[in-house]
Amino acid sequence: MILTKSTRVFDAETGDELPRGEAPAWSVCVSSTRIKKFPGGEFGMPCILVLKRLPEGGSHDKLALNEILRDHGLAS
């Protein structure tokens, strides 16, 4: 995923928009799209989706992170 100052960031649990261009510390994020309506149709605009916030300072192994992705239907 690419995070720039203008990238929109959304919380997957609440749907709230977070500050643009800022992924919360200790969070699991994925690139996503958000549907936006234009006169010419509906298009998917790139954004960052915050799936979960992890306890700060903890150690998080790959299995735990993969489980978070599986819980959201994103792991293969």
Distance bins in CASP14 RR format, pairs under 12 A and 6 or more apart:
PFRMAT RR
TARGET T0000
AUTHOR 0000-0000-0000
RMODE 2
METHOD distances of the structure
MODEL  1
1 7 0 0 0 0 1 0 0 0 0 0 0
1 9 0 0 0 0 0 1 0 0 0 0 0
1 21 0 0 0 0 0 1 0 0 0 0 0
1 23 0 0 0 0 1 0 0 0 0 0 0
1 28 0 0 0 0 0 1 0 0 0 0 0
1 29 1 0 0 1 0 0 0 0 0 0 0
1 30 1 0 0 1 0 0 0 0 0 0 0
1 31 1 1 0 0 0 0 0 0 0 0 0
1 32 0 0 0 0 1 0 0 0 0 0 0
1 33 0 0 0 0 0 1 0 0 0 0 0
1 46 0 0 0 0 1 0 0 0 0 0 0
1 47 0 0 0 0 1 0 0 0 0 0 0
1 48 1 0 0 1 0 0 0 0 0 0 0
1 49 0 0 0 0 1 0 0 0 0 0 0
1 50 0 0 0 0 0 1 0 0 0 0 0
2 21 0 0 0 0 0 1 0 0 0 0 0
2 23 0 0 0 0 0 1 0 0 0 0 0
2 29 0 0 0 0 0 1 0 0 0 0 0
2 31 1 0 0 1 0 0 0 0 0 0 0
2 46 1 0 0 1 0 0 0 0 0 0 0
2 47 0 0 0 0 0 1 0 0 0 0 0
2 48 0 0 0 0 1 0 0 0 0 0 0
3 9 1 0 0 1 0 0 0 0 0 0 0
3 18 0 0 0 0 0 1 0 0 0 0 0
3 19 0 0 0 0 0 1 0 0 0 0 0
3 20 0 0 0 0 1 0 0 0 0 0 0
3 21 1 0 1 0 0 0 0 0 0 0 0
3 22 0 0 0 0 1 0 0 0 0 0 0
3 23 1 0 1 0 0 0 0 0 0 0 0
3 24 0 0 0 0 0 1 0 0 0 0 0
3 27 0 0 0 0 0 1 0 0 0 0 0
3 29 0 0 0 0 1 0 0 0 0 0 0
3 30 0 0 0 0 0 1 0 0 0 0 0
3 31 0 0 0 0 1 0 0 0 0 0 0
3 46 0 0 0 0 0 1 0 0 0 0 0
3 47 0 0 0 0 0 1 0 0 0 0 0
3 48 1 0 0 1 0 0 0 0 0 0 0
3 49 0 0 0 0 0 1 0 0 0 0 0
3 50 0 0 0 0 0 1 0 0 0 0 0
4 20 0 0 0 0 1 0 0 0 0 0 0
4 21 1 0 0 1 0 0 0 0 0 0 0
4 22 0 0 0 0 0 1 0 0 0 0 0
4 23 0 0 0 0 0 1 0 0 0 0 0
4 46 0 0 0 0 1 0 0 0 0 0 0
4 47 0 0 0 0 0 1 0 0 0 0 0
4 48 0 0 0 0 0 1 0 0 0 0 0
5 19 0 0 0 0 0 1 0 0 0 0 0
5 20 1 0 0 1 0 0 0 0 0 0 0
5 21 1 0 1 0 0 0 0 0 0 0 0
5 22 0 0 0 0 1 0 0 0 0 0 0
6 19 0 0 0 0 0 1 0 0 0 0 0
6 20 1 0 1 0 0 0 0 0 0 0 0
6 21 1 0 0 1 0 0 0 0 0 0 0
6 22 0 0 0 0 0 1 0 0 0 0 0
6 45 0 0 0 0 0 1 0 0 0 0 0
6 46 0 0 0 0 0 1 0 0 0 0 0
6 47 0 0 0 0 0 1 0 0 0 0 0
6 48 0 0 0 0 0 1 0 0 0 0 0
7 17 0 0 0 0 0 1 0 0 0 0 0
7 18 0 0 0 0 0 1 0 0 0 0 0
7 19 0 0 0 0 0 1 0 0 0 0 0
7 20 1 0 0 1 0 0 0 0 0 0 0
7 21 1 0 1 0 0 0 0 0 0 0 0
7 22 0 0 0 0 1 0 0 0 0 0 0
7 23 0 0 0 0 1 0 0 0 0 0 0
7 29 0 0 0 0 0 1 0 0 0 0 0
7 31 0 0 0 0 1 0 0 0 0 0 0
7 32 0 0 0 0 0 1 0 0 0 0 0
7 33 0 0 0 0 0 1 0 0 0 0 0
7 34 0 0 0 0 0 1 0 0 0 0 0
7 45 0 0 0 0 0 1 0 0 0 0 0
7 46 1 0 0 1 0 0 0 0 0 0 0
7 47 1 0 0 1 0 0 0 0 0 0 0
7 48 1 0 1 0 0 0 0 0 0 0 0
7 49 0 0 0 0 0 1 0 0 0 0 0
7 50 0 0 0 0 0 1 0 0 0 0 0
8 15 0 0 0 0 0 1 0 0 0 0 0
8 16 0 0 0 0 0 1 0 0 0 0 0
8 17 1 0 0 1 0 0 0 0 0 0 0
8 18 0 0 0 0 1 0 0 0 0 0 0
8 19 0 0 0 0 1 0 0 0 0 0 0
8 20 1 0 1 0 0 0 0 0 0 0 0
8 21 1 0 0 1 0 0 0 0 0 0 0
8 22 0 0 0 0 0 1 0 0 0 0 0
8 23 0 0 0 0 0 1 0 0 0 0 0
8 31 0 0 0 0 0 1 0 0 0 0 0
8 32 0 0 0 0 1 0 0 0 0 0 0
8 33 0 0 0 0 0 1 0 0 0 0 0
8 34 1 0 0 1 0 0 0 0 0 0 0
8 36 0 0 0 0 1 0 0 0 0 0 0
8 44 0 0 0 0 0 1 0 0 0 0 0
8 45 1 0 0 1 0 0 0 0 0 0 0
8 46 1 0 0 1 0 0 0 0 0 0 0
8 47 1 0 1 0 0 0 0 0 0 0 0
8 48 1 0 0 1 0 0 0 0 0 0 0
8 49 0 0 0 0 1 0 0 0 0 0 0
8 50 0 0 0 0 0 1 0 0 0 0 0
9 15 0 0 0 0 0 1 0 0 0 0 0
9 16 0 0 0 0 1 0 0 0 0 0 0
9 17 1 0 0 1 0 0 0 0 0 0 0
9 18 1 0 1 0 0 0 0 0 0 0 0
9 19 1 0 0 1 0 0 0 0 0 0 0
9 20 1 0 0 1 0 0 0 0 0 0 0
9 21 1 0 1 0 0 0 0 0 0 0 0
9 22 1 0 0 1 0 0 0 0 0 0 0
9 23 1 0 0 1 0 0 0 0 0 0 0
9 24 0 0 0 0 1 0 0 0 0 0 0
9 27 0 0 0 0 1 0 0 0 0 0 0
9 29 1 0 0 1 0 0 0 0 0 0 0
9 30 0 0 0 0 0 1 0 0 0 0 0
9 31 0 0 0 0 0 1 0 0 0 0 0
9 32 0 0 0 0 1 0 0 0 0 0 0
9 34 0 0 0 0 0 1 0 0 0 0 0
9 46 0 0 0 0 0 1 0 0 0 0 0
9 47 1 0 0 1 0 0 0 0 0 0 0
9 48 1 0 1 0 0 0 0 0 0 0 0
9 49 1 0 0 1 0 0 0 0 0 0 0
9 50 1 0 0 1 0 0 0 0 0 0 0
9 51 0 0 0 0 0 1 0 0 0 0 0
10 16 1 0 0 1 0 0 0 0 0 0 0
10 17 1 0 1 0 0 0 0 0 0 0 0
10 18 1 0 0 1 0 0 0 0 0 0 0
10 19 0 0 0 0 0 1 0 0 0 0 0
10 20 0 0 0 0 0 1 0 0 0 0 0
10 21 0 0 0 0 0 1 0 0 0 0 0
10 22 0 0 0 0 0 1 0 0 0 0 0
10 23 0 0 0 0 0 1 0 0 0 0 0
10 24 0 0 0 0 0 1 0 0 0 0 0
10 27 0 0 0 0 0 1 0 0 0 0 0
10 29 0 0 0 0 1 0 0 0 0 0 0
10 30 0 0 0 0 0 1 0 0 0 0 0
10 31 0 0 0 0 0 1 0 0 0 0 0
10 32 1 0 0 1 0 0 0 0 0 0 0
10 33 0 0 0 0 0 1 0 0 0 0 0
10 34 1 0 0 1 0 0 0 0 0 0 0
10 35 0 0 0 0 0 1 0 0 0 0 0
10 45 0 0 0 0 0 1 0 0 0 0 0
10 46 0 0 0 0 0 1 0 0 0 0 0
10 47 1 0 1 0 0 0 0 0 0 0 0
10 48 1 0 0 1 0 0 0 0 0 0 0
10 49 1 0 1 0 0 0 0 0 0 0 0
10 50 1 0 0 1 0 0 0 0 0 0 0
10 51 0 0 0 0 0 1 0 0 0 0 0
11 17 1 0 0 1 0 0 0 0 0 0 0
11 18 1 0 0 1 0 0 0 0 0 0 0
11 19 0 0 0 0 0 1 0 0 0 0 0
11 23 0 0 0 0 0 1 0 0 0 0 0
11 24 0 0 0 0 1 0 0 0 0 0 0
11 27 0 0 0 0 1 0 0 0 0 0 0
11 28 0 0 0 0 0 1 0 0 0 0 0
11 29 0 0 0 0 0 1 0 0 0 0 0
11 32 0 0 0 0 0 1 0 0 0 0 0
11 47 0 0 0 0 0 1 0 0 0 0 0
11 48 0 0 0 0 0 1 0 0 0 0 0
11 49 0 0 0 0 1 0 0 0 0 0 0
11 50 1 0 1 0 0 0 0 0 0 0 0
11 51 0 0 0 0 1 0 0 0 0 0 0
11 52 0 0 0 0 1 0 0 0 0 0 0
11 53 0 0 0 0 1 0 0 0 0 0 0
12 18 0 0 0 0 0 1 0 0 0 0 0
12 24 0 0 0 0 0 1 0 0 0 0 0
12 27 0 0 0 0 0 1 0 0 0 0 0
12 28 0 0 0 0 1 0 0 0 0 0 0
12 29 0 0 0 0 1 0 0 0 0 0 0
12 30 0 0 0 0 1 0 0 0 0 0 0
12 32 0 0 0 0 1 0 0 0 0 0 0
12 34 0 0 0 0 0 1 0 0 0 0 0
12 47 0 0 0 0 0 1 0 0 0 0 0
12 48 0 0 0 0 0 1 0 0 0 0 0
12 49 1 0 1 0 0 0 0 0 0 0 0
12 50 1 0 0 1 0 0 0 0 0 0 0
12 51 1 0 1 0 0 0 0 0 0 0 0
12 52 1 0 0 1 0 0 0 0 0 0 0
12 53 0 0 0 0 0 1 0 0 0 0 0
12 68 0 0 0 0 0 1 0 0 0 0 0
12 69 0 0 0 0 0 1 0 0 0 0 0
12 71 0 0 0 0 0 1 0 0 0 0 0
12 72 1 0 0 1 0 0 0 0 0 0 0
12 73 0 0 0 0 0 1 0 0 0 0 0
12 74 0 0 0 0 0 1 0 0 0 0 0
13 27 0 0 0 0 0 1 0 0 0 0 0
13 28 0 0 0 0 0 1 0 0 0 0 0
13 49 0 0 0 0 0 1 0 0 0 0 0
13 50 0 0 0 0 1 0 0 0 0 0 0
13 51 0 0 0 0 1 0 0 0 0 0 0
13 52 1 0 0 1 0 0 0 0 0 0 0
13 53 0 0 0 0 1 0 0 0 0 0 0
13 71 0 0 0 0 0 1 0 0 0 0 0
13 72 0 0 0 0 0 1 0 0 0 0 0
14 49 0 0 0 0 0 1 0 0 0 0 0
14 50 0 0 0 0 1 0 0 0 0 0 0
14 53 0 0 0 0 0 1 0 0 0 0 0
15 32 0 0 0 0 0 1 0 0 0 0 0
15 34 0 0 0 0 1 0 0 0 0 0 0
15 47 0 0 0 0 0 1 0 0 0 0 0
15 49 0 0 0 0 1 0 0 0 0 0 0
15 50 0 0 0 0 1 0 0 0 0 0 0
15 51 0 0 0 0 0 1 0 0 0 0 0
16 24 0 0 0 0 0 1 0 0 0 0 0
16 49 0 0 0 0 0 1 0 0 0 0 0
16 50 0 0 0 0 1 0 0 0 0 0 0
17 34 0 0 0 0 1 0 0 0 0 0 0
17 47 0 0 0 0 1 0 0 0 0 0 0
17 48 0 0 0 0 0 1 0 0 0 0 0
17 49 0 0 0 0 0 1 0 0 0 0 0
17 50 0 0 0 0 0 1 0 0 0 0 0
18 24 1 0 0 1 0 0 0 0 0 0 0
18 25 0 0 0 0 0 1 0 0 0 0 0
18 27 0 0 0 0 1 0 0 0 0 0 0
18 29 0 0 0 0 0 1 0 0 0 0 0
18 47 0 0 0 0 0 1 0 0 0 0 0
18 48 0 0 0 0 1 0 0 0 0 0 0
18 49 0 0 0 0 0 1 0 0 0 0 0
18 50 1 0 0 1 0 0 0 0 0 0 0
18 53 0 0 0 0 0 1 0 0 0 0 0
19 48 0 0 0 0 0 1 0 0 0 0 0
19 50 0 0 0 0 0 1 0 0 0 0 0
20 47 0 0 0 0 1 0 0 0 0 0 0
20 48 0 0 0 0 1 0 0 0 0 0 0
21 29 0 0 0 0 0 1 0 0 0 0 0
21 46 0 0 0 0 0 1 0 0 0 0 0
21 47 0 0 0 0 1 0 0 0 0 0 0
21 48 1 0 0 1 0 0 0 0 0 0 0
21 50 0 0 0 0 0 1 0 0 0 0 0
22 29 0 0 0 0 0 1 0 0 0 0 0
22 48 0 0 0 0 1 0 0 0 0 0 0
22 50 0 0 0 0 0 1 0 0 0 0 0
23 29 1 0 1 0 0 0 0 0 0 0 0
23 30 0 0 0 0 0 1 0 0 0 0 0
23 31 0 0 0 0 0 1 0 0 0 0 0
23 47 0 0 0 0 0 1 0 0 0 0 0
23 48 1 0 1 0 0 0 0 0 0 0 0
23 49 0 0 0 0 0 1 0 0 0 0 0
23 50 1 0 0 1 0 0 0 0 0 0 0
23 51 0 0 0 0 0 1 0 0 0 0 0
23 53 0 0 0 0 0 1 0 0 0 0 0
24 48 0 0 0 0 0 1 0 0 0 0 0
24 49 0 0 0 0 0 1 0 0 0 0 0
24 50 1 0 0 1 0 0 0 0 0 0 0
24 51 0 0 0 0 0 1 0 0 0 0 0
24 52 0 0 0 0 0 1 0 0 0 0 0
24 53 1 0 0 1 0 0 0 0 0 0 0
24 54 0 0 0 0 1 0 0 0 0 0 0
24 56 0 0 0 0 0 1 0 0 0 0 0
25 50 0 0 0 0 0 1 0 0 0 0 0
25 53 0 0 0 0 1 0 0 0 0 0 0
25 54 0 0 0 0 1 0 0 0 0 0 0
25 55 0 0 0 0 0 1 0 0 0 0 0
25 56 1 0 0 1 0 0 0 0 0 0 0
25 57 0 0 0 0 1 0 0 0 0 0 0
25 58 0 0 0 0 0 1 0 0 0 0 0
26 50 0 0 0 0 0 1 0 0 0 0 0
26 52 0 0 0 0 1 0 0 0 0 0 0
26 53 1 0 0 1 0 0 0 0 0 0 0
26 54 1 0 1 0 0 0 0 0 0 0 0
26 55 1 0 0 1 0 0 0 0 0 0 0
26 56 1 0 1 0 0 0 0 0 0 0 0
26 57 1 0 0 1 0 0 0 0 0 0 0
26 58 1 0 0 1 0 0 0 0 0 0 0
26 59 0 0 0 0 0 1 0 0 0 0 0
26 60 0 0 0 0 1 0 0 0 0 0 0
26 65 0 0 0 0 0 1 0 0 0 0 0
27 48 0 0 0 0 1 0 0 0 0 0 0
27 49 0 0 0 0 0 1 0 0 0 0 0
27 50 1 0 1 0 0 0 0 0 0 0 0
27 51 1 0 0 1 0 0 0 0 0 0 0
27 52 1 0 0 1 0 0 0 0 0 0 0
27 53 1 0 1 0 0 0 0 0 0 0 0
27 54 1 0 0 1 0 0 0 0 0 0 0
27 55 0 0 0 0 0 1 0 0 0 0 0
27 56 0 0 0 0 0 1 0 0 0 0 0
27 60 0 0 0 0 0 1 0 0 0 0 0
27 65 0 0 0 0 0 1 0 0 0 0 0
27 68 0 0 0 0 0 1 0 0 0 0 0
28 48 0 0 0 0 0 1 0 0 0 0 0
28 49 0 0 0 0 1 0 0 0 0 0 0
28 50 1 0 0 1 0 0 0 0 0 0 0
28 51 1 0 1 0 0 0 0 0 0 0 0
28 52 1 0 1 0 0 0 0 0 0 0 0
28 53 1 0 0 1 0 0 0 0 0 0 0
28 54 1 0 0 1 0 0 0 0 0 0 0
28 55 0 0 0 0 0 1 0 0 0 0 0
28 60 0 0 0 0 1 0 0 0 0 0 0
28 62 0 0 0 0 0 1 0 0 0 0 0
28 64 0 0 0 0 1 0 0 0 0 0 0
28 65 1 0 0 1 0 0 0 0 0 0 0
28 66 0 0 0 0 0 1 0 0 0 0 0
28 67 0 0 0 0 0 1 0 0 0 0 0
28 68 1 0 1 0 0 0 0 0 0 0 0
28 69 1 0 0 1 0 0 0 0 0 0 0
28 70 0 0 0 0 0 1 0 0 0 0 0
28 71 0 0 0 0 0 1 0 0 0 0 0
28 72 0 0 0 0 1 0 0 0 0 0 0
28 74 0 0 0 0 1 0 0 0 0 0 0
28 75 0 0 0 0 0 1 0 0 0 0 0
29 47 0 0 0 0 0 1 0 0 0 0 0
29 48 1 0 1 0 0 0 0 0 0 0 0
29 49 1 0 0 1 0 0 0 0 0 0 0
29 50 1 0 1 0 0 0 0 0 0 0 0
29 51 1 0 0 1 0 0 0 0 0 0 0
29 52 0 0 0 0 1 0 0 0 0 0 0
29 53 0 0 0 0 1 0 0 0 0 0 0
29 54 0 0 0 0 0 1 0 0 0 0 0
29 65 0 0 0 0 0 1 0 0 0 0 0
29 68 0 0 0 0 0 1 0 0 0 0 0
29 69 0 0 0 0 0 1 0 0 0 0 0
29 72 0 0 0 0 0 1 0 0 0 0 0
29 74 0 0 0 0 0 1 0 0 0 0 0
30 46 0 0 0 0 0 1 0 0 0 0 0
30 47 0 0 0 0 1 0 0 0 0 0 0
30 48 1 0 0 1 0 0 0 0 0 0 0
30 49 1 0 1 0 0 0 0 0 0 0 0
30 50 0 0 0 0 1 0 0 0 0 0 0
30 51 1 0 0 1 0 0 0 0 0 0 0
30 52 0 0 0 0 0 1 0 0 0 0 0
30 65 0 0 0 0 0 1 0 0 0 0 0
30 68 0 0 0 0 1 0 0 0 0 0 0
30 69 1 0 0 1 0 0 0 0 0 0 0
30 72 1 0 0 1 0 0 0 0 0 0 0
30 73 0 0 0 0 0 1 0 0 0 0 0
30 74 1 0 0 1 0 0 0 0 0 0 0
30 75 0 0 0 0 0 1 0 0 0 0 0
31 44 0 0 0 0 0 1 0 0 0 0 0
31 45 0 0 0 0 0 1 0 0 0 0 0
31 46 1 0 0 1 0 0 0 0 0 0 0
31 47 1 0 0 1 0 0 0 0 0 0 0
31 48 1 0 0 1 0 0 0 0 0 0 0
31 49 1 0 0 1 0 0 0 0 0 0 0
31 50 0 0 0 0 0 1 0 0 0 0 0
31 51 0 0 0 0 0 1 0 0 0 0 0
31 74 0 0 0 0 0 1 0 0 0 0 0
32 44 0 0 0 0 1 0 0 0 0 0 0
32 45 0 0 0 0 1 0 0 0 0 0 0
32 46 1 0 0 1 0 0 0 0 0 0 0
32 47 1 0 1 0 0 0 0 0 0 0 0
32 48 1 0 0 1 0 0 0 0 0 0 0
32 49 1 0 1 0 0 0 0 0 0 0 0
32 50 0 0 0 0 1 0 0 0 0 0 0
32 51 0 0 0 0 1 0 0 0 0 0 0
32 72 0 0 0 0 0 1 0 0 0 0 0
32 74 0 0 0 0 1 0 0 0 0 0 0
33 42 0 0 0 0 0 1 0 0 0 0 0
33 43 0 0 0 0 1 0 0 0 0 0 0
33 44 1 0 1 0 0 0 0 0 0 0 0
33 45 1 0 0 1 0 0 0 0 0 0 0
33 46 1 0 1 0 0 0 0 0 0 0 0
33 47 1 0 0 1 0 0 0 0 0 0 0
33 48 0 0 0 0 0 1 0 0 0 0 0
33 49 0 0 0 0 1 0 0 0 0 0 0
34 42 0 0 0 0 0 1 0 0 0 0 0
34 43 0 0 0 0 1 0 0 0 0 0 0
34 44 1 0 0 1 0 0 0 0 0 0 0
34 45 1 0 1 0 0 0 0 0 0 0 0
34 46 0 0 0 0 1 0 0 0 0 0 0
34 47 1 0 1 0 0 0 0 0 0 0 0
34 48 0 0 0 0 0 1 0 0 0 0 0
34 49 0 0 0 0 1 0 0 0 0 0 0
35 41 0 0 0 0 1 0 0 0 0 0 0
35 42 1 0 1 0 0 0 0 0 0 0 0
35 43 1 0 0 1 0 0 0 0 0 0 0
35 44 1 0 1 0 0 0 0 0 0 0 0
35 45 1 0 0 1 0 0 0 0 0 0 0
35 46 0 0 0 0 0 1 0 0 0 0 0
35 47 0 0 0 0 0 1 0 0 0 0 0
36 42 1 0 0 1 0 0 0 0 0 0 0
36 43 1 0 1 0 0 0 0 0 0 0 0
36 44 1 0 0 1 0 0 0 0 0 0 0
36 45 1 0 1 0 0 0 0 0 0 0 0
36 46 0 0 0 0 0 1 0 0 0 0 0
36 47 0 0 0 0 1 0 0 0 0 0 0
37 43 0 0 0 0 1 0 0 0 0 0 0
37 44 0 0 0 0 0 1 0 0 0 0 0
37 45 0 0 0 0 0 1 0 0 0 0 0
38 44 0 0 0 0 0 1 0 0 0 0 0
38 45 0 0 0 0 1 0 0 0 0 0 0
49 69 0 0 0 0 0 1 0 0 0 0 0
49 72 0 0 0 0 1 0 0 0 0 0 0
49 74 0 0 0 0 1 0 0 0 0 0 0
50 68 0 0 0 0 0 1 0 0 0 0 0
50 72 0 0 0 0 0 1 0 0 0 0 0
51 65 0 0 0 0 1 0 0 0 0 0 0
51 67 0 0 0 0 0 1 0 0 0 0 0
51 68 1 0 0 1 0 0 0 0 0 0 0
51 69 1 0 0 1 0 0 0 0 0 0 0
51 70 0 0 0 0 0 1 0 0 0 0 0
51 71 0 0 0 0 1 0 0 0 0 0 0
51 72 1 0 1 0 0 0 0 0 0 0 0
51 73 0 0 0 0 1 0 0 0 0 0 0
51 74 1 0 0 1 0 0 0 0 0 0 0
51 75 0 0 0 0 0 1 0 0 0 0 0
52 60 0 0 0 0 0 1 0 0 0 0 0
52 64 0 0 0 0 0 1 0 0 0 0 0
52 65 0 0 0 0 1 0 0 0 0 0 0
52 67 0 0 0 0 0 1 0 0 0 0 0
52 68 1 0 1 0 0 0 0 0 0 0 0
52 69 0 0 0 0 1 0 0 0 0 0 0
52 70 0 0 0 0 0 1 0 0 0 0 0
52 71 0 0 0 0 1 0 0 0 0 0 0
52 72 0 0 0 0 1 0 0 0 0 0 0
52 74 0 0 0 0 0 1 0 0 0 0 0
53 60 0 0 0 0 0 1 0 0 0 0 0
53 68 0 0 0 0 0 1 0 0 0 0 0
54 60 1 0 1 0 0 0 0 0 0 0 0
54 61 0 0 0 0 0 1 0 0 0 0 0
54 64 0 0 0 0 1 0 0 0 0 0 0
54 65 0 0 0 0 1 0 0 0 0 0 0
54 67 0 0 0 0 0 1 0 0 0 0 0
54 68 0 0 0 0 1 0 0 0 0 0 0
55 64 0 0 0 0 0 1 0 0 0 0 0
58 64 0 0 0 0 0 1 0 0 0 0 0
59 65 0 0 0 0 0 1 0 0 0 0 0
60 66 0 0 0 0 0 1 0 0 0 0 0
60 67 0 0 0 0 0 1 0 0 0 0 0
60 68 0 0 0 0 1 0 0 0 0 0 0
61 67 0 0 0 0 1 0 0 0 0 0 0
61 68 0 0 0 0 0 1 0 0 0 0 0
62 68 0 0 0 0 0 1 0 0 0 0 0
62 69 0 0 0 0 0 1 0 0 0 0 0
62 75 0 0 0 0 0 1 0 0 0 0 0
63 69 0 0 0 0 0 1 0 0 0 0 0
63 70 0 0 0 0 0 1 0 0 0 0 0
63 75 0 0 0 0 0 1 0 0 0 0 0
64 70 0 0 0 0 0 1 0 0 0 0 0
64 71 0 0 0 0 0 1 0 0 0 0 0
64 75 0 0 0 0 0 1 0 0 0 0 0
65 71 0 0 0 0 0 1 0 0 0 0 0
65 72 0 0 0 0 0 1 0 0 0 0 0
65 74 0 0 0 0 0 1 0 0 0 0 0
65 75 0 0 0 0 1 0 0 0 0 0 0
66 72 0 0 0 0 0 1 0 0 0 0 0
66 73 0 0 0 0 0 1 0 0 0 0 0
66 74 0 0 0 0 1 0 0 0 0 0 0
66 75 1 0 1 0 0 0 0 0 0 0 0
66 76 0 0 0 0 1 0 0 0 0 0 0
67 73 0 0 0 0 0 1 0 0 0 0 0
67 74 0 0 0 0 0 1 0 0 0 0 0
67 75 0 0 0 0 1 0 0 0 0 0 0
68 74 0 0 0 0 1 0 0 0 0 0 0
68 75 0 0 0 0 1 0 0 0 0 0 0
69 75 1 0 1 0 0 0 0 0 0 0 0
69 76 0 0 0 0 1 0 0 0 0 0 0
70 76 0 0 0 0 1 0 0 0 0 0 0
END
